[in-house]
Amino acid sequence: MEASLWTEMVRTPEQLDYMLFPRLLAVAERSWHEADWQSADTASLMKSRRTHDWEQFANTVGYRELRNLEHLGIKYRLPPPGVR
């Protein structure tokens, strides 16, 4: 798995953090974790398991990992709700 970042316009370590996090957490999770939904027998089972896996991941990031990033002084970016 690859997570590319074009750094021509990145001028500071803080800007790098802002552009990488929390996306890098999702890349790491997807790279190292083989999800149950990947081996589901039916499309409905896959969807159900994937939804559960996403909710668990989003809650972990939101309630634990973002706090850890703040503690480390990492200035991360969260897109505004509802934006596509």
mmCIF file of the N, C-alpha and C atoms, coordinates in Angstrom:
data_MODEL
# 
_entry.id   MODEL 
# 
loop_
_atom_site.group_PDB 
_atom_site.id 
_atom_site.type_symbol 
_atom_site.label_atom_id 
_atom_site.label_alt_id 
_atom_site.label_comp_id 
_atom_site.label_asym_id 
_atom_site.label_entity_id 
_atom_site.label_seq_id 
_atom_site.pdbx_PDB_ins_code 
_atom_site.Cartn_x 
_atom_site.Cartn_y 
_atom_site.Cartn_z 
_atom_site.occupancy 
_atom_site.B_iso_or_equiv 
_atom_site.pdbx_formal_charge 
_atom_site.auth_seq_id 
_atom_site.auth_comp_id 
_atom_site.auth_asym_id 
_atom_site.auth_atom_id 
_atom_site.pdbx_PDB_model_num 
ATOM 1   N N  . MET A 1 1  ? 0.852   -1.160  0.000  1.00 0.00 ? 1  MET A N  1 
ATOM 2   C CA . MET A 1 1  ? 0.000   0.000   0.000  1.00 0.00 ? 1  MET A CA 1 
ATOM 3   C C  . MET A 1 1  ? 0.901   1.226   0.000  1.00 0.00 ? 1  MET A C  1 
ATOM 4   N N  . GLU A 1 2  ? 0.413   2.269   -0.608 1.00 0.00 ? 2  GLU A N  1 
ATOM 5   C CA . GLU A 1 2  ? 1.186   3.498   -0.732 1.00 0.00 ? 2  GLU A CA 1 
ATOM 6   C C  . GLU A 1 2  ? 0.317   4.692   -0.357 1.00 0.00 ? 2  GLU A C  1 
ATOM 7   N N  . ALA A 1 3  ? 0.956   5.665   0.296  1.00 0.00 ? 3  ALA A N  1 
ATOM 8   C CA . ALA A 1 3  ? 0.275   6.908   0.644  1.00 0.00 ? 3  ALA A CA 1 
ATOM 9   C C  . ALA A 1 3  ? 1.165   8.053   0.182  1.00 0.00 ? 3  ALA A C  1 
ATOM 10  N N  . SER A 1 4  ? 0.937   8.495   -1.012 1.00 0.00 ? 4  SER A N  1 
ATOM 11  C CA . SER A 1 4  ? 1.792   9.527   -1.606 1.00 0.00 ? 4  SER A CA 1 
ATOM 12  C C  . SER A 1 4  ? 1.422   10.915  -1.103 1.00 0.00 ? 4  SER A C  1 
ATOM 13  N N  . LEU A 1 5  ? 2.444   11.741  -0.961 1.00 0.00 ? 5  LEU A N  1 
ATOM 14  C CA . LEU A 1 5  ? 2.256   13.144  -0.635 1.00 0.00 ? 5  LEU A CA 1 
ATOM 15  C C  . LEU A 1 5  ? 3.270   13.923  -1.452 1.00 0.00 ? 5  LEU A C  1 
ATOM 16  N N  . TRP A 1 6  ? 2.781   14.770  -2.316 1.00 0.00 ? 6  TRP A N  1 
ATOM 17  C CA . TRP A 1 6  ? 3.676   15.603  -3.128 1.00 0.00 ? 6  TRP A CA 1 
ATOM 18  C C  . TRP A 1 6  ? 4.122   16.772  -2.257 1.00 0.00 ? 6  TRP A C  1 
ATOM 19  N N  . THR A 1 7  ? 5.409   16.843  -1.990 1.00 0.00 ? 7  THR A N  1 
ATOM 20  C CA . THR A 1 7  ? 5.914   17.777  -0.984 1.00 0.00 ? 7  THR A CA 1 
ATOM 21  C C  . THR A 1 7  ? 6.521   19.052  -1.560 1.00 0.00 ? 7  THR A C  1 
ATOM 22  N N  . GLU A 1 8  ? 6.324   19.315  -2.823 1.00 0.00 ? 8  GLU A N  1 
ATOM 23  C CA . GLU A 1 8  ? 6.899   20.529  -3.408 1.00 0.00 ? 8  GLU A CA 1 
ATOM 24  C C  . GLU A 1 8  ? 6.408   21.790  -2.700 1.00 0.00 ? 8  GLU A C  1 
ATOM 25  N N  . MET A 1 9  ? 5.171   21.759  -2.202 1.00 0.00 ? 9  MET A N  1 
ATOM 26  C CA . MET A 1 9  ? 4.589   22.942  -1.574 1.00 0.00 ? 9  MET A CA 1 
ATOM 27  C C  . MET A 1 9  ? 4.584   22.854  -0.045 1.00 0.00 ? 9  MET A C  1 
ATOM 28  N N  . VAL A 1 10 ? 5.146   21.794  0.526  1.00 0.00 ? 10 VAL A N  1 
ATOM 29  C CA . VAL A 1 10 ? 5.217   21.650  1.976  1.00 0.00 ? 10 VAL A CA 1 
ATOM 30  C C  . VAL A 1 10 ? 6.462   22.379  2.454  1.00 0.00 ? 10 VAL A C  1 
ATOM 31  N N  . ARG A 1 11 ? 6.255   23.389  3.280  1.00 0.00 ? 11 ARG A N  1 
ATOM 32  C CA . ARG A 1 11 ? 7.371   24.238  3.706  1.00 0.00 ? 11 ARG A CA 1 
ATOM 33  C C  . ARG A 1 11 ? 7.804   24.016  5.152  1.00 0.00 ? 11 ARG A C  1 
ATOM 34  N N  . THR A 1 12 ? 6.899   23.479  5.989  1.00 0.00 ? 12 THR A N  1 
ATOM 35  C CA . THR A 1 12 ? 7.222   23.327  7.404  1.00 0.00 ? 12 THR A CA 1 
ATOM 36  C C  . THR A 1 12 ? 6.794   21.950  7.896  1.00 0.00 ? 12 THR A C  1 
ATOM 37  N N  . PRO A 1 13 ? 7.390   21.475  8.988  1.00 0.00 ? 13 PRO A N  1 
ATOM 38  C CA . PRO A 1 13 ? 6.937   20.206  9.575  1.00 0.00 ? 13 PRO A CA 1 
ATOM 39  C C  . PRO A 1 13 ? 5.469   20.248  9.994  1.00 0.00 ? 13 PRO A C  1 
ATOM 40  N N  . GLU A 1 14 ? 5.003   21.408  10.459 1.00 0.00 ? 14 GLU A N  1 
ATOM 41  C CA . GLU A 1 14 ? 3.602   21.544  10.853 1.00 0.00 ? 14 GLU A CA 1 
ATOM 42  C C  . GLU A 1 14 ? 2.670   21.379  9.657  1.00 0.00 ? 14 GLU A C  1 
ATOM 43  N N  . GLN A 1 15 ? 3.070   21.913  8.530  1.00 0.00 ? 15 GLN A N  1 
ATOM 44  C CA . GLN A 1 15 ? 2.273   21.772  7.312  1.00 0.00 ? 15 GLN A CA 1 
ATOM 45  C C  . GLN A 1 15 ? 2.255   20.312  6.856  1.00 0.00 ? 15 GLN A C  1 
ATOM 46  N N  . LEU A 1 16 ? 3.363   19.623  7.008  1.00 0.00 ? 16 LEU A N  1 
ATOM 47  C CA . LEU A 1 16 ? 3.429   18.197  6.677  1.00 0.00 ? 16 LEU A CA 1 
ATOM 48  C C  . LEU A 1 16 ? 2.453   17.411  7.547  1.00 0.00 ? 16 LEU A C  1 
ATOM 49  N N  . ASP A 1 17 ? 2.480   17.656  8.859  1.00 0.00 ? 17 ASP A N  1 
ATOM 50  C CA . ASP A 1 17 ? 1.542   16.990  9.764  1.00 0.00 ? 17 ASP A CA 1 
ATOM 51  C C  . ASP A 1 17 ? 0.099   17.263  9.353  1.00 0.00 ? 17 ASP A C  1 
ATOM 52  N N  . TYR A 1 18 ? -0.195  18.514  9.043  1.00 0.00 ? 18 TYR A N  1 
ATOM 53  C CA . TYR A 1 18 ? -1.544  18.924  8.656  1.00 0.00 ? 18 TYR A CA 1 
ATOM 54  C C  . TYR A 1 18 ? -2.021  18.164  7.424  1.00 0.00 ? 18 TYR A C  1 
ATOM 55  N N  . MET A 1 19 ? -1.103  17.908  6.504  1.00 0.00 ? 19 MET A N  1 
ATOM 56  C CA . MET A 1 19 ? -1.481  17.233  5.268  1.00 0.00 ? 19 MET A CA 1 
ATOM 57  C C  . MET A 1 19 ? -1.530  15.709  5.426  1.00 0.00 ? 19 MET A C  1 
ATOM 58  N N  . LEU A 1 20 ? -0.798  15.159  6.382  1.00 0.00 ? 20 LEU A N  1 
ATOM 59  C CA . LEU A 1 20 ? -0.734  13.708  6.555  1.00 0.00 ? 20 LEU A CA 1 
ATOM 60  C C  . LEU A 1 20 ? -1.783  13.138  7.501  1.00 0.00 ? 20 LEU A C  1 
ATOM 61  N N  . PHE A 1 21 ? -2.095  13.870  8.545  1.00 0.00 ? 21 PHE A N  1 
ATOM 62  C CA . PHE A 1 21 ? -2.949  13.302  9.585  1.00 0.00 ? 21 PHE A CA 1 
ATOM 63  C C  . PHE A 1 21 ? -4.348  13.869  9.518  1.00 0.00 ? 21 PHE A C  1 
ATOM 64  N N  . PRO A 1 22 ? -5.374  13.078  9.794  1.00 0.00 ? 22 PRO A N  1 
ATOM 65  C CA . PRO A 1 22 ? -5.375  11.697  10.244 1.00 0.00 ? 22 PRO A CA 1 
ATOM 66  C C  . PRO A 1 22 ? -5.393  10.670  9.119  1.00 0.00 ? 22 PRO A C  1 
ATOM 67  N N  . ARG A 1 23 ? -5.202  11.089  7.882  1.00 0.00 ? 23 ARG A N  1 
ATOM 68  C CA . ARG A 1 23 ? -5.228  10.147  6.753  1.00 0.00 ? 23 ARG A CA 1 
ATOM 69  C C  . ARG A 1 23 ? -4.240  9.003   6.927  1.00 0.00 ? 23 ARG A C  1 
ATOM 70  N N  . LEU A 1 24 ? -3.070  9.316   7.469  1.00 0.00 ? 24 LEU A N  1 
ATOM 71  C CA . LEU A 1 24 ? -2.047  8.291   7.637  1.00 0.00 ? 24 LEU A CA 1 
ATOM 72  C C  . LEU A 1 24 ? -2.508  7.185   8.583  1.00 0.00 ? 24 LEU A C  1 
ATOM 73  N N  . LEU A 1 25 ? -3.348  7.520   9.542  1.00 0.00 ? 25 LEU A N  1 
ATOM 74  C CA . LEU A 1 25 ? -3.913  6.504   10.438 1.00 0.00 ? 25 LEU A CA 1 
ATOM 75  C C  . LEU A 1 25 ? -4.775  5.515   9.659  1.00 0.00 ? 25 LEU A C  1 
ATOM 76  N N  . ALA A 1 26 ? -5.554  6.018   8.724  1.00 0.00 ? 26 ALA A N  1 
ATOM 77  C CA . ALA A 1 26 ? -6.405  5.150   7.912  1.00 0.00 ? 26 ALA A CA 1 
ATOM 78  C C  . ALA A 1 26 ? -5.570  4.268   6.989  1.00 0.00 ? 26 ALA A C  1 
ATOM 79  N N  . VAL A 1 27 ? -4.519  4.819   6.423  1.00 0.00 ? 27 VAL A N  1 
ATOM 80  C CA . VAL A 1 27 ? -3.634  4.028   5.546  1.00 0.00 ? 27 VAL A CA 1 
ATOM 81  C C  . VAL A 1 27 ? -2.976  2.916   6.352  1.00 0.00 ? 27 VAL A C  1 
ATOM 82  N N  . ALA A 1 28 ? -2.501  3.239   7.544  1.00 0.00 ? 28 ALA A N  1 
ATOM 83  C CA . ALA A 1 28 ? -1.858  2.236   8.391  1.00 0.00 ? 28 ALA A CA 1 
ATOM 84  C C  . ALA A 1 28 ? -2.848  1.137   8.775  1.00 0.00 ? 28 ALA A C  1 
ATOM 85  N N  . GLU A 1 29 ? -4.048  1.514   9.162  1.00 0.00 ? 29 GLU A N  1 
ATOM 86  C CA . GLU A 1 29 ? -5.060  0.528   9.550  1.00 0.00 ? 29 GLU A CA 1 
ATOM 87  C C  . GLU A 1 29 ? -5.397  -0.396  8.376  1.00 0.00 ? 29 GLU A C  1 
ATOM 88  N N  . ARG A 1 30 ? -5.592  0.182   7.217  1.00 0.00 ? 30 ARG A N  1 
ATOM 89  C CA . ARG A 1 30 ? -5.949  -0.614  6.030  1.00 0.00 ? 30 ARG A CA 1 
ATOM 90  C C  . ARG A 1 30 ? -4.796  -1.509  5.590  1.00 0.00 ? 30 ARG A C  1 
ATOM 91  N N  . SER A 1 31 ? -3.575  -1.051  5.783  1.00 0.00 ? 31 SER A N  1 
ATOM 92  C CA . SER A 1 31 ? -2.402  -1.822  5.370  1.00 0.00 ? 31 SER A CA 1 
ATOM 93  C C  . SER A 1 31 ? -2.142  -3.016  6.281  1.00 0.00 ? 31 SER A C  1 
ATOM 94  N N  . TRP A 1 32 ? -2.339  -2.839  7.576  1.00 0.00 ? 32 TRP A N  1 
ATOM 95  C CA . TRP A 1 32 ? -1.944  -3.866  8.539  1.00 0.00 ? 32 TRP A CA 1 
ATOM 96  C C  . TRP A 1 32 ? -3.079  -4.730  9.029  1.00 0.00 ? 32 TRP A C  1 
ATOM 97  N N  . HIS A 1 33 ? -4.293  -4.374  8.740  1.00 0.00 ? 33 HIS A N  1 
ATOM 98  C CA . HIS A 1 33 ? -5.448  -5.084  9.289  1.00 0.00 ? 33 HIS A CA 1 
ATOM 99  C C  . HIS A 1 33 ? -6.235  -5.748  8.164  1.00 0.00 ? 33 HIS A C  1 
ATOM 100 N N  . GLU A 1 34 ? -6.376  -7.060  8.241  1.00 0.00 ? 34 GLU A N  1 
ATOM 101 C CA . GLU A 1 34 ? -7.242  -7.751  7.277  1.00 0.00 ? 34 GLU A CA 1 
ATOM 102 C C  . GLU A 1 34 ? -8.631  -7.828  7.895  1.00 0.00 ? 34 GLU A C  1 
ATOM 103 N N  . ALA A 1 35 ? -9.541  -7.124  7.305  1.00 0.00 ? 35 ALA A N  1 
ATOM 104 C CA . ALA A 1 35 ? -10.879 -6.994  7.869  1.00 0.00 ? 35 ALA A CA 1 
ATOM 105 C C  . ALA A 1 35 ? -11.724 -8.238  7.621  1.00 0.00 ? 35 ALA A C  1 
ATOM 106 N N  . ASP A 1 36 ? -12.670 -8.484  8.541  1.00 0.00 ? 36 ASP A N  1 
ATOM 107 C CA . ASP A 1 36 ? -13.592 -9.619  8.409  1.00 0.00 ? 36 ASP A CA 1 
ATOM 108 C C  . ASP A 1 36 ? -14.451 -9.506  7.162  1.00 0.00 ? 36 ASP A C  1 
ATOM 109 N N  . TRP A 1 37 ? -14.803 -8.277  6.777  1.00 0.00 ? 37 TRP A N  1 
ATOM 110 C CA . TRP A 1 37 ? -15.706 -8.108  5.651  1.00 0.00 ? 37 TRP A CA 1 
ATOM 111 C C  . TRP A 1 37 ? -15.069 -8.507  4.331  1.00 0.00 ? 37 TRP A C  1 
ATOM 112 N N  . GLN A 1 38 ? -13.749 -8.574  4.282  1.00 0.00 ? 38 GLN A N  1 
ATOM 113 C CA . GLN A 1 38 ? -13.079 -8.943  3.034  1.00 0.00 ? 38 GLN A CA 1 
ATOM 114 C C  . GLN A 1 38 ? -13.365 -10.394 2.634  1.00 0.00 ? 38 GLN A C  1 
ATOM 115 N N  . SER A 1 39 ? -13.682 -11.234 3.607  1.00 0.00 ? 39 SER A N  1 
ATOM 116 C CA . SER A 1 39 ? -13.927 -12.641 3.296  1.00 0.00 ? 39 SER A CA 1 
ATOM 117 C C  . SER A 1 39 ? -15.395 -13.030 3.455  1.00 0.00 ? 39 SER A C  1 
ATOM 118 N N  . ALA A 1 40 ? -16.291 -12.052 3.447  1.00 0.00 ? 40 ALA A N  1 
ATOM 119 C CA . ALA A 1 40 ? -17.722 -12.326 3.589  1.00 0.00 ? 40 ALA A CA 1 
ATOM 120 C C  . ALA A 1 40 ? -18.244 -13.060 2.360  1.00 0.00 ? 40 ALA A C  1 
ATOM 121 N N  . ASP A 1 41 ? -19.219 -13.928 2.592  1.00 0.00 ? 41 ASP A N  1 
ATOM 122 C CA . ASP A 1 41 ? -19.783 -14.754 1.523  1.00 0.00 ? 41 ASP A CA 1 
ATOM 123 C C  . ASP A 1 41 ? -20.760 -14.013 0.630  1.00 0.00 ? 41 ASP A C  1 
ATOM 124 N N  . THR A 1 42 ? -21.510 -13.079 1.200  1.00 0.00 ? 42 THR A N  1 
ATOM 125 C CA . THR A 1 42 ? -22.534 -12.378 0.429  1.00 0.00 ? 42 THR A CA 1 
ATOM 126 C C  . THR A 1 42 ? -22.293 -10.872 0.476  1.00 0.00 ? 42 THR A C  1 
ATOM 127 N N  . ALA A 1 43 ? -22.877 -10.184 -0.467 1.00 0.00 ? 43 ALA A N  1 
ATOM 128 C CA . ALA A 1 43 ? -22.726 -8.725  -0.532 1.00 0.00 ? 43 ALA A CA 1 
ATOM 129 C C  . ALA A 1 43 ? -23.355 -8.055  0.686  1.00 0.00 ? 43 ALA A C  1 
ATOM 130 N N  . SER A 1 44 ? -24.492 -8.552  1.149  1.00 0.00 ? 44 SER A N  1 
ATOM 131 C CA . SER A 1 44 ? -25.147 -7.927  2.304  1.00 0.00 ? 44 SER A CA 1 
ATOM 132 C C  . SER A 1 44 ? -24.331 -8.145  3.578  1.00 0.00 ? 44 SER A C  1 
ATOM 133 N N  . LEU A 1 45 ? -23.739 -9.306  3.732  1.00 0.00 ? 45 LEU A N  1 
ATOM 134 C CA . LEU A 1 45 ? -22.884 -9.573  4.879  1.00 0.00 ? 45 LEU A CA 1 
ATOM 135 C C  . LEU A 1 45 ? -21.629 -8.708  4.820  1.00 0.00 ? 45 LEU A C  1 
ATOM 136 N N  . MET A 1 46 ? -21.082 -8.568  3.616  1.00 0.00 ? 46 MET A N  1 
ATOM 137 C CA . MET A 1 46 ? -19.900 -7.718  3.440  1.00 0.00 ? 46 MET A CA 1 
ATOM 138 C C  . MET A 1 46 ? -20.225 -6.281  3.833  1.00 0.00 ? 46 MET A C  1 
ATOM 139 N N  . LYS A 1 47 ? -21.357 -5.777  3.371  1.00 0.00 ? 47 LYS A N  1 
ATOM 140 C CA . LYS A 1 47 ? -21.749 -4.402  3.675  1.00 0.00 ? 47 LYS A CA 1 
ATOM 141 C C  . LYS A 1 47 ? -21.954 -4.205  5.172  1.00 0.00 ? 47 LYS A C  1 
ATOM 142 N N  . SER A 1 48 ? -22.616 -5.149  5.808  1.00 0.00 ? 48 SER A N  1 
ATOM 143 C CA . SER A 1 48 ? -22.873 -5.067  7.240  1.00 0.00 ? 48 SER A CA 1 
ATOM 144 C C  . SER A 1 48 ? -21.566 -5.063  8.037  1.00 0.00 ? 48 SER A C  1 
ATOM 145 N N  . ARG A 1 49 ? -20.670 -5.974  7.701  1.00 0.00 ? 49 ARG A N  1 
ATOM 146 C CA . ARG A 1 49 ? -19.382 -6.047  8.401  1.00 0.00 ? 49 ARG A CA 1 
ATOM 147 C C  . ARG A 1 49 ? -18.521 -4.821  8.127  1.00 0.00 ? 49 ARG A C  1 
ATOM 148 N N  . ARG A 1 50 ? -18.553 -4.341  6.898  1.00 0.00 ? 50 ARG A N  1 
ATOM 149 C CA . ARG A 1 50 ? -17.758 -3.159  6.551  1.00 0.00 ? 50 ARG A CA 1 
ATOM 150 C C  . ARG A 1 50 ? -18.269 -1.924  7.295  1.00 0.00 ? 50 ARG A C  1 
ATOM 151 N N  . THR A 1 51 ? -19.589 -1.788  7.399  1.00 0.00 ? 51 THR A N  1 
ATOM 152 C CA . THR A 1 51 ? -20.168 -0.679  8.153  1.00 0.00 ? 51 THR A CA 1 
ATOM 153 C C  . THR A 1 51 ? -19.755 -0.740  9.614  1.00 0.00 ? 51 THR A C  1 
ATOM 154 N N  . HIS A 1 52 ? -19.817 -1.920  10.203 1.00 0.00 ? 52 HIS A N  1 
ATOM 155 C CA . HIS A 1 52 ? -19.406 -2.088  11.600 1.00 0.00 ? 52 HIS A CA 1 
ATOM 156 C C  . HIS A 1 52 ? -17.919 -1.770  11.767 1.00 0.00 ? 52 HIS A C  1 
ATOM 157 N N  . ASP A 1 53 ? -17.095 -2.257  10.865 1.00 0.00 ? 53 ASP A N  1 
ATOM 158 C CA . ASP A 1 53 ? -15.655 -2.008  10.919 1.00 0.00 ? 53 ASP A CA 1 
ATOM 159 C C  . ASP A 1 53 ? -15.360 -0.511  10.802 1.00 0.00 ? 53 ASP A C  1 
ATOM 160 N N  . TRP A 1 54 ? -16.062 0.174   9.900  1.00 0.00 ? 54 TRP A N  1 
ATOM 161 C CA . TRP A 1 54 ? -15.865 1.619   9.738  1.00 0.00 ? 54 TRP A CA 1 
ATOM 162 C C  . TRP A 1 54 ? -16.266 2.376   11.000 1.00 0.00 ? 54 TRP A C  1 
ATOM 163 N N  . GLU A 1 55 ? -17.411 2.025   11.589 1.00 0.00 ? 55 GLU A N  1 
ATOM 164 C CA . GLU A 1 55 ? -17.858 2.704   12.799 1.00 0.00 ? 55 GLU A CA 1 
ATOM 165 C C  . GLU A 1 55 ? -16.862 2.521   13.937 1.00 0.00 ? 55 GLU A C  1 
ATOM 166 N N  . GLN A 1 56 ? -16.333 1.315   14.065 1.00 0.00 ? 56 GLN A N  1 
ATOM 167 C CA . GLN A 1 56 ? -15.344 1.044   15.100 1.00 0.00 ? 56 GLN A CA 1 
ATOM 168 C C  . GLN A 1 56 ? -14.062 1.853   14.851 1.00 0.00 ? 56 GLN A C  1 
ATOM 169 N N  . PHE A 1 57 ? -13.607 1.890   13.611 1.00 0.00 ? 57 PHE A N  1 
ATOM 170 C CA . PHE A 1 57 ? -12.410 2.657   13.269 1.00 0.00 ? 57 PHE A CA 1 
ATOM 171 C C  . PHE A 1 57 ? -12.622 4.150   13.502 1.00 0.00 ? 57 PHE A C  1 
ATOM 172 N N  . ALA A 1 58 ? -13.732 4.686   13.022 1.00 0.00 ? 58 ALA A N  1 
ATOM 173 C CA . ALA A 1 58 ? -14.011 6.116   13.173 1.00 0.00 ? 58 ALA A CA 1 
ATOM 174 C C  . ALA A 1 58 ? -14.108 6.515   14.642 1.00 0.00 ? 58 ALA A C  1 
ATOM 175 N N  . ASN A 1 59 ? -14.730 5.684   15.464 1.00 0.00 ? 59 ASN A N  1 
ATOM 176 C CA . ASN A 1 59 ? -14.817 5.972   16.893 1.00 0.00 ? 59 ASN A CA 1 
ATOM 177 C C  . ASN A 1 59 ? -13.451 5.912   17.563 1.00 0.00 ? 59 ASN A C  1 
ATOM 178 N N  . THR A 1 60 ? -12.636 4.947   17.188 1.00 0.00 ? 60 THR A N  1 
ATOM 179 C CA . THR A 1 60 ? -11.290 4.843   17.760 1.00 0.00 ? 60 THR A CA 1 
ATOM 180 C C  . THR A 1 60 ? -10.465 6.067   17.407 1.00 0.00 ? 60 THR A C  1 
ATOM 181 N N  . VAL A 1 61 ? -10.511 6.472   16.155 1.00 0.00 ? 61 VAL A N  1 
ATOM 182 C CA . VAL A 1 61 ? -9.760  7.664   15.743 1.00 0.00 ? 61 VAL A CA 1 
ATOM 183 C C  . VAL A 1 61 ? -10.307 8.897   16.462 1.00 0.00 ? 61 VAL A C  1 
ATOM 184 N N  . GLY A 1 62 ? -11.608 9.051   16.452 1.00 0.00 ? 62 GLY A N  1 
ATOM 185 C CA . GLY A 1 62 ? -12.215 10.245  17.030 1.00 0.00 ? 62 GLY A CA 1 
ATOM 186 C C  . GLY A 1 62 ? -12.037 10.381  18.528 1.00 0.00 ? 62 GLY A C  1 
ATOM 187 N N  . TYR A 1 63 ? -12.134 9.280   19.250 1.00 0.00 ? 63 TYR A N  1 
ATOM 188 C CA . TYR A 1 63 ? -12.097 9.367   20.707 1.00 0.00 ? 63 TYR A CA 1 
ATOM 189 C C  . TYR A 1 63 ? -10.719 9.091   21.312 1.00 0.00 ? 63 TYR A C  1 
ATOM 190 N N  . ARG A 1 64 ? -9.844  8.406   20.587 1.00 0.00 ? 64 ARG A N  1 
ATOM 191 C CA . ARG A 1 64 ? -8.548  8.073   21.168 1.00 0.00 ? 64 ARG A CA 1 
ATOM 192 C C  . ARG A 1 64 ? -7.380  8.660   20.391 1.00 0.00 ? 64 ARG A C  1 
ATOM 193 N N  . GLU A 1 65 ? -7.314  8.379   19.101 1.00 0.00 ? 65 GLU A N  1 
ATOM 194 C CA . GLU A 1 65 ? -6.112  8.724   18.340 1.00 0.00 ? 65 GLU A CA 1 
ATOM 195 C C  . GLU A 1 65 ? -5.952  10.221  18.114 1.00 0.00 ? 65 GLU A C  1 
ATOM 196 N N  . LEU A 1 66 ? -7.033  10.952  17.907 1.00 0.00 ? 66 LEU A N  1 
ATOM 197 C CA . LEU A 1 66 ? -6.901  12.401  17.738 1.00 0.00 ? 66 LEU A CA 1 
ATOM 198 C C  . LEU A 1 66 ? -6.384  13.046  19.021 1.00 0.00 ? 66 LEU A C  1 
ATOM 199 N N  . ARG A 1 67 ? -6.802  12.518  20.154 1.00 0.00 ? 67 ARG A N  1 
ATOM 200 C CA . ARG A 1 67 ? -6.284  13.001  21.430 1.00 0.00 ? 67 ARG A CA 1 
ATOM 201 C C  . ARG A 1 67 ? -4.782  12.735  21.537 1.00 0.00 ? 67 ARG A C  1 
ATOM 202 N N  . ASN A 1 68 ? -4.346  11.557  21.078 1.00 0.00 ? 68 ASN A N  1 
ATOM 203 C CA . ASN A 1 68 ? -2.918  11.238  21.079 1.00 0.00 ? 68 ASN A CA 1 
ATOM 204 C C  . ASN A 1 68 ? -2.143  12.182  20.162 1.00 0.00 ? 68 ASN A C  1 
ATOM 205 N N  . LEU A 1 69 ? -2.713  12.476  18.993 1.00 0.00 ? 69 LEU A N  1 
ATOM 206 C CA . LEU A 1 69 ? -2.056  13.415  18.083 1.00 0.00 ? 69 LEU A CA 1 
ATOM 207 C C  . LEU A 1 69 ? -1.924  14.790  18.719 1.00 0.00 ? 69 LEU A C  1 
ATOM 208 N N  . GLU A 1 70 ? -2.977  15.241  19.386 1.00 0.00 ? 70 GLU A N  1 
ATOM 209 C CA . GLU A 1 70 ? -2.926  16.534  20.065 1.00 0.00 ? 70 GLU A CA 1 
ATOM 210 C C  . GLU A 1 70 ? -1.861  16.533  21.156 1.00 0.00 ? 70 GLU A C  1 
ATOM 211 N N  . HIS A 1 71 ? -1.792  15.452  21.910 1.00 0.00 ? 71 HIS A N  1 
ATOM 212 C CA . HIS A 1 71 ? -0.789  15.332  22.972 1.00 0.00 ? 71 HIS A CA 1 
ATOM 213 C C  . HIS A 1 71 ? 0.632   15.402  22.404 1.00 0.00 ? 71 HIS A C  1 
ATOM 214 N N  . LEU A 1 72 ? 0.813   14.868  21.196 1.00 0.00 ? 72 LEU A N  1 
ATOM 215 C CA . LEU A 1 72 ? 2.127   14.897  20.545 1.00 0.00 ? 72 LEU A CA 1 
ATOM 216 C C  . LEU A 1 72 ? 2.403   16.232  19.852 1.00 0.00 ? 72 LEU A C  1 
ATOM 217 N N  . GLY A 1 73 ? 1.419   17.116  19.840 1.00 0.00 ? 73 GLY A N  1 
ATOM 218 C CA . GLY A 1 73 ? 1.590   18.421  19.213 1.00 0.00 ? 73 GLY A CA 1 
ATOM 219 C C  . GLY A 1 73 ? 1.418   18.411  17.709 1.00 0.00 ? 73 GLY A C  1 
ATOM 220 N N  . ILE A 1 74 ? 0.762   17.386  17.185 1.00 0.00 ? 74 ILE A N  1 
ATOM 221 C CA . ILE A 1 74 ? 0.542   17.271  15.746 1.00 0.00 ? 74 ILE A CA 1 
ATOM 222 C C  . ILE A 1 74 ? -0.715  18.053  15.376 1.00 0.00 ? 74 ILE A C  1 
ATOM 223 N N  . LYS A 1 75 ? -0.566  18.972  14.437 1.00 0.00 ? 75 LYS A N  1 
ATOM 224 C CA . LYS A 1 75 ? -1.691  19.780  13.961 1.00 0.00 ? 75 LYS A CA 1 
ATOM 225 C C  . LYS A 1 75 ? -2.323  19.072  12.766 1.00 0.00 ? 75 LYS A C  1 
ATOM 226 N N  . TYR A 1 76 ? -3.366  18.319  13.033 1.00 0.00 ? 76 TYR A N  1 
ATOM 227 C CA . TYR A 1 76 ? -4.027  17.535  11.990 1.00 0.00 ? 76 TYR A CA 1 
ATOM 228 C C  . TYR A 1 76 ? -5.164  18.326  11.368 1.00 0.00 ? 76 TYR A C  1 
ATOM 229 N N  . ARG A 1 77 ? -5.711  17.774  10.290 1.00 0.00 ? 77 ARG A N  1 
ATOM 230 C CA . ARG A 1 77 ? -6.815  18.411  9.575  1.00 0.00 ? 77 ARG A CA 1 
ATOM 231 C C  . ARG A 1 77 ? -8.006  17.477  9.527  1.00 0.00 ? 77 ARG A C  1 
ATOM 232 N N  . LEU A 1 78 ? -9.158  18.008  9.867  1.00 0.00 ? 78 LEU A N  1 
ATOM 233 C CA . LEU A 1 78 ? -10.415 17.286  9.698  1.00 0.00 ? 78 LEU A CA 1 
ATOM 234 C C  . LEU A 1 78 ? -11.279 18.110  8.754  1.00 0.00 ? 78 LEU A C  1 
ATOM 235 N N  . PRO A 1 79 ? -11.768 17.512  7.661  1.00 0.00 ? 79 PRO A N  1 
ATOM 236 C CA . PRO A 1 79 ? -12.621 18.266  6.747  1.00 0.00 ? 79 PRO A CA 1 
ATOM 237 C C  . PRO A 1 79 ? -13.939 18.641  7.417  1.00 0.00 ? 79 PRO A C  1 
ATOM 238 N N  . PRO A 1 80 ? -14.519 19.766  7.026  1.00 0.00 ? 80 PRO A N  1 
ATOM 239 C CA . PRO A 1 80 ? -15.818 20.157  7.605  1.00 0.00 ? 80 PRO A CA 1 
ATOM 240 C C  . PRO A 1 80 ? -16.889 19.111  7.292  1.00 0.00 ? 80 PRO A C  1 
ATOM 241 N N  . PRO A 1 81 ? -17.827 18.888  8.208  1.00 0.00 ? 81 PRO A N  1 
ATOM 242 C CA . PRO A 1 81 ? -18.894 17.911  7.981  1.00 0.00 ? 81 PRO A CA 1 
ATOM 243 C C  . PRO A 1 81 ? -19.739 18.279  6.767  1.00 0.00 ? 81 PRO A C  1 
ATOM 244 N N  . GLY A 1 82 ? -20.142 17.260  6.027  1.00 0.00 ? 82 GLY A N  1 
ATOM 245 C CA . GLY A 1 82 ? -21.047 17.459  4.912  1.00 0.00 ? 82 GLY A CA 1 
ATOM 246 C C  . GLY A 1 82 ? -20.377 17.858  3.614  1.00 0.00 ? 82 GLY A C  1 
ATOM 247 N N  . VAL A 1 83 ? -19.095 18.079  3.616  1.00 0.00 ? 83 VAL A N  1 
ATOM 248 C CA . VAL A 1 83 ? -18.399 18.488  2.396  1.00 0.00 ? 83 VAL A CA 1 
ATOM 249 C C  . VAL A 1 83 ? -18.054 17.252  1.591  1.00 0.00 ? 83 VAL A C  1 
ATOM 250 N N  . ARG A 1 84 ? -18.216 17.343  0.299  1.00 0.00 ? 84 ARG A N  1 
ATOM 251 C CA . ARG A 1 84 ? -17.855 16.216  -0.574 1.00 0.00 ? 84 ARG A CA 1 
ATOM 252 C C  . ARG A 1 84 ? -16.684 16.611  -1.436 1.00 0.00 ? 84 ARG A C  1 
# 
